[in-house]
């Protein structure tokens, strides 16, 4: 009789745990979507979301990600290096849904276009950025930032005969403008792979993953693919306005294509707070 009672009790416990797990899954994970995506080094993968993209978080620096220029719901992804270790990508959209992707390397058969429209009724597929309507204005403010005589001092890195320097930070309305100079003092042309902006944790607690979020530029003035030997180019990057908490910093990362001459600037929020306001057009 005791054995029968024990068996019955076990069934009751297992049923309760299963019901609780199902209930928890329905209530806490309803707004999470996950998928596996194969990407390549020489091809770009486009992911179309049903709503505007609000946040992007990369699991590895081996991945390059940006929103399609002037568009709010298309994310473009490619590998920053071949045969990268499997990693993840997290995206939050305007409807509050969280998407999690496992990214794997596949140069032969990458997924080139992926449309995520599982719950949204038929309607608009492409969402244009509000800033895209003011593209000409942002371009003009970028030129003002380029010619402005005010300069930031001390924010530079110089190695491999390559100099990366932040010359100025400007703001007008909801856009910030970062003026950045790249000087090539070597006799070898510097082919630019990426010039990227990230917010990072200043300290990484042991056994805790650090968070790295990329800030995607809306417009780039003087965007070139290479810096010739013994020459210089000054860029202006137009970014959505932002500030950084004390426990984080802004990393400006310059990567050489098919090379190892990589540089990085680390900018604290106190420097960003000294932003210069551009005159109104």
C-alpha positions as CSV (number, residue, x, y, z in Angstrom):
1,X,0.0,0.0,0.0
2,X,2.9,2.4,0.8
3,X,4.4,1.7,-2.6
4,X,1.1,2.6,-4.3
5,X,0.9,5.9,-2.4
6,X,4.6,6.7,-3.3
7,X,3.9,6.1,-7.0
8,X,0.8,8.2,-6.9
9,X,2.6,11.1,-5.1
10,X,5.4,10.9,-7.7
11,X,2.9,11.3,-10.5
12,X,1.3,14.2,-8.8
13,X,4.7,16.0,-8.3
14,X,5.8,15.4,-11.9
15,X,2.4,16.6,-13.2
16,X,2.6,19.8,-11.1
17,X,6.2,20.5,-12.2
18,X,5.2,20.0,-15.9
19,X,2.2,22.3,-15.6
20,X,4.2,25.0,-13.8
21,X,6.9,24.8,-16.5
22,X,4.3,25.1,-19.2
23,X,2.6,28.0,-17.5
24,X,6.0,29.7,-17.0
25,X,6.9,29.3,-20.6
26,X,3.7,30.7,-21.8
27,X,3.8,33.8,-19.5
28,X,7.5,34.7,-19.6
29,X,8.8,33.6,-23.0
30,X,5.8,34.5,-25.2
31,X,7.6,37.5,-26.7
32,X,10.9,35.7,-27.5
33,X,11.7,34.4,-31.0
34,X,14.8,32.4,-31.8
35,X,16.3,31.1,-35.0
36,X,19.6,29.8,-36.5
37,X,21.2,31.8,-39.4
38,X,24.2,30.9,-41.6
39,X,26.3,33.9,-42.7
40,X,29.4,34.3,-44.9
41,X,32.4,36.6,-45.1
42,X,32.0,37.7,-48.7
43,X,28.2,38.0,-48.8
44,X,25.7,40.1,-46.8
45,X,22.7,38.6,-45.1
46,X,19.6,40.8,-44.8
47,X,17.0,40.2,-42.0
48,X,13.6,42.0,-42.4
49,X,11.8,42.5,-39.1
50,X,8.1,43.2,-38.8
51,X,8.8,46.4,-36.8
52,X,11.5,49.0,-36.4
53,X,14.8,47.8,-34.8
54,X,15.4,49.5,-31.4
55,X,18.4,47.6,-30.1
56,X,21.2,45.3,-31.4
57,X,23.6,43.2,-29.3
58,X,26.4,41.1,-30.7
59,X,27.9,38.1,-29.0
60,X,31.2,38.4,-30.7
61,X,33.4,41.0,-32.5
62,X,33.7,38.5,-35.3
63,X,30.4,39.7,-36.7
64,X,29.6,42.9,-38.6
65,X,26.1,44.3,-38.2
66,X,24.4,47.5,-39.4
67,X,20.9,48.8,-40.1
68,X,20.2,49.3,-43.8
69,X,20.8,53.0,-44.6
70,X,17.7,55.0,-44.1
71,X,15.6,52.0,-43.1
72,X,14.4,51.0,-39.7
73,X,13.5,47.3,-39.9
74,X,16.3,45.8,-42.1
75,X,19.4,44.4,-40.4
76,X,22.5,43.6,-42.5
77,X,24.9,41.0,-41.2
78,X,28.2,39.5,-42.4
79,X,31.3,37.7,-40.9
80,X,34.2,39.9,-39.9
81,X,36.5,36.9,-40.2
82,X,36.3,33.5,-41.8
83,X,35.5,30.4,-39.8
84,X,34.4,32.3,-36.7
85,X,33.2,30.4,-33.7
86,X,29.5,30.0,-33.5
87,X,28.0,33.1,-31.7
88,X,24.7,34.9,-31.1
89,X,22.8,38.0,-32.1
90,X,20.0,39.7,-30.0
91,X,17.6,42.2,-31.5
92,X,14.7,44.1,-29.9
93,X,12.0,45.7,-32.1
94,X,9.6,48.5,-31.5
95,X,6.8,46.2,-30.5
96,X,8.8,45.0,-27.5
97,X,9.7,41.6,-29.0
98,X,13.1,40.0,-28.3
99,X,14.7,38.0,-31.1
100,X,17.7,35.8,-30.5
101,X,19.7,34.3,-33.3
102,X,22.5,31.7,-33.3
103,X,25.0,32.7,-36.1
104,X,27.1,30.0,-37.8
105,X,29.7,30.4,-40.5
106,X,28.9,29.0,-44.0
107,X,30.7,30.7,-46.9
108,X,29.2,28.3,-49.5
109,X,25.5,28.6,-48.6
110,X,24.8,31.6,-46.4
111,X,21.2,32.7,-45.9
112,X,21.0,35.9,-47.9
113,X,17.5,37.1,-47.1
114,X,15.4,36.3,-44.1
115,X,11.9,37.8,-43.5
116,X,10.5,37.6,-40.0
117,X,6.8,38.2,-40.2
118,X,5.3,35.5,-38.1
119,X,2.7,37.5,-36.2
120,X,2.2,40.7,-38.1
121,X,-0.7,41.1,-40.5
122,X,-0.1,41.9,-44.1
123,X,1.0,45.5,-44.5
124,X,4.1,47.6,-44.9
125,X,7.3,45.6,-45.3
126,X,9.8,48.4,-45.3
127,X,10.0,51.2,-42.6
128,X,11.9,54.3,-43.6
129,X,13.7,56.1,-40.9
130,X,12.4,59.5,-39.8
131,X,15.9,60.9,-40.3
132,X,15.8,59.7,-43.9
133,X,13.5,62.6,-44.7
134,X,16.1,65.0,-43.4
135,X,19.1,63.3,-45.1
136,X,20.2,66.5,-46.9
137,X,20.0,68.4,-43.7
138,X,22.2,65.8,-41.9
139,X,24.7,66.0,-44.7
140,X,24.9,69.8,-44.4
141,X,25.4,69.5,-40.6
142,X,28.1,66.9,-41.3
143,X,29.9,69.5,-43.4
144,X,29.6,72.1,-40.7
145,X,31.2,69.6,-38.2
146,X,34.0,68.9,-40.8
147,X,34.9,72.6,-41.1
148,X,34.4,73.6,-37.5
149,X,37.7,74.8,-36.0
150,X,37.1,73.5,-32.5
151,X,39.1,70.3,-31.7
152,X,39.2,67.7,-29.0
153,X,42.7,67.0,-27.6
154,X,44.2,63.8,-26.3
155,X,41.8,61.3,-27.9
156,X,44.2,59.4,-30.3
157,X,46.0,56.1,-30.9
158,X,49.2,55.8,-33.0
159,X,50.7,52.4,-33.9
160,X,51.8,50.5,-36.9
161,X,52.4,53.9,-38.5
162,X,48.7,54.5,-38.5
163,X,47.1,57.3,-36.4
164,X,43.5,57.3,-35.4
165,X,42.3,60.5,-33.8
166,X,39.0,61.9,-32.6
167,X,39.0,65.6,-33.6
168,X,35.6,66.7,-32.5
169,X,32.1,65.9,-31.2
170,X,29.2,68.0,-32.3
171,X,25.4,67.9,-31.9
172,X,22.4,69.4,-33.6
173,X,18.8,68.3,-32.9
174,X,18.8,64.5,-32.4
175,X,22.0,63.7,-34.2
176,X,25.6,63.7,-33.0
177,X,28.6,64.2,-35.4
178,X,32.0,62.6,-34.7
179,X,34.9,64.0,-36.6
180,X,37.6,61.4,-36.9
181,X,40.9,61.5,-38.8
182,X,42.9,58.5,-40.0
183,X,46.5,59.2,-40.9
184,X,48.6,56.6,-42.8
185,X,52.3,57.3,-42.3
186,X,53.4,54.0,-43.7
187,X,54.3,53.1,-47.3
188,X,51.5,50.5,-47.5
189,X,47.9,51.5,-48.4
190,X,45.5,51.0,-45.4
191,X,42.4,49.2,-46.7
192,X,39.5,49.9,-44.3
193,X,37.3,47.0,-43.3
194,X,35.2,48.8,-40.7
195,X,35.2,51.9,-38.5
196,X,32.7,51.1,-35.8
197,X,31.3,52.5,-32.6
198,X,30.5,50.4,-29.5
199,X,29.4,51.0,-25.9
200,X,31.2,48.6,-23.5
201,X,31.4,47.9,-19.8
202,X,34.5,49.5,-18.2
203,X,34.9,46.5,-15.9
204,X,34.1,42.9,-16.6
205,X,33.1,41.0,-13.4
206,X,34.5,37.5,-13.3
207,X,32.1,34.8,-14.6
208,X,29.8,37.6,-16.0
209,X,29.5,38.4,-19.7
210,X,30.2,42.0,-20.6
211,X,27.7,43.8,-22.8
212,X,28.8,45.3,-26.1
213,X,26.3,47.3,-28.1
214,X,27.1,48.8,-31.5
215,X,25.9,52.3,-32.5
216,X,25.2,52.4,-36.2
217,X,25.9,55.6,-38.1
218,X,23.1,57.1,-40.2
219,X,25.5,59.0,-42.5
220,X,29.2,59.2,-43.2
221,X,30.9,62.2,-44.8
222,X,34.1,61.5,-46.8
223,X,33.5,57.8,-46.6
224,X,36.5,56.1,-48.3
225,X,37.5,52.4,-48.6
226,X,41.3,53.0,-48.2
227,X,43.9,55.5,-47.0
228,X,46.7,55.8,-49.4
229,X,50.3,55.6,-48.2
230,X,51.5,58.7,-46.5
231,X,48.1,60.4,-46.6
232,X,45.2,61.3,-44.4
233,X,41.4,61.3,-44.5
234,X,38.9,63.0,-42.1
235,X,35.5,61.4,-41.7
236,X,32.4,62.7,-40.0
237,X,30.0,60.1,-38.6
238,X,26.4,61.1,-38.0
239,X,25.0,59.0,-35.1
240,X,21.7,59.1,-33.2
241,X,22.4,61.2,-30.0
242,X,23.4,59.2,-26.9
243,X,25.1,59.4,-23.5
244,X,27.0,56.7,-21.7
245,X,26.5,55.6,-18.0
246,X,29.6,55.9,-15.8
247,X,30.3,52.2,-15.8
248,X,30.5,52.2,-19.6
249,X,32.7,53.8,-22.3
250,X,32.5,54.4,-26.1
251,X,34.9,52.3,-28.2
252,X,35.8,53.6,-31.7
253,X,37.3,50.7,-33.5
254,X,39.3,50.8,-36.8
255,X,39.8,47.5,-38.6
256,X,42.1,46.8,-41.5
257,X,40.8,44.6,-44.3
258,X,42.9,41.5,-44.7
259,X,45.5,42.9,-42.3
260,X,46.4,43.2,-38.6
261,X,46.8,47.0,-38.2
262,X,43.8,47.5,-35.9
263,X,43.4,50.5,-33.7
264,X,40.8,51.6,-31.0
265,X,40.0,54.7,-29.1
266,X,38.2,54.6,-25.7
267,X,36.1,57.6,-25.0
268,X,34.5,58.3,-21.6
269,X,31.2,60.0,-21.1
270,X,32.7,63.2,-19.6
271,X,34.4,63.8,-23.0
272,X,31.1,63.2,-24.8
273,X,29.3,65.7,-22.5
274,X,31.6,68.4,-23.8
275,X,29.9,68.2,-27.2
276,X,29.8,71.4,-29.3
277,X,26.4,72.6,-30.6
278,X,26.4,73.3,-34.3
279,X,24.7,76.5,-35.5
280,X,21.2,76.1,-37.0
281,X,21.0,76.0,-40.7
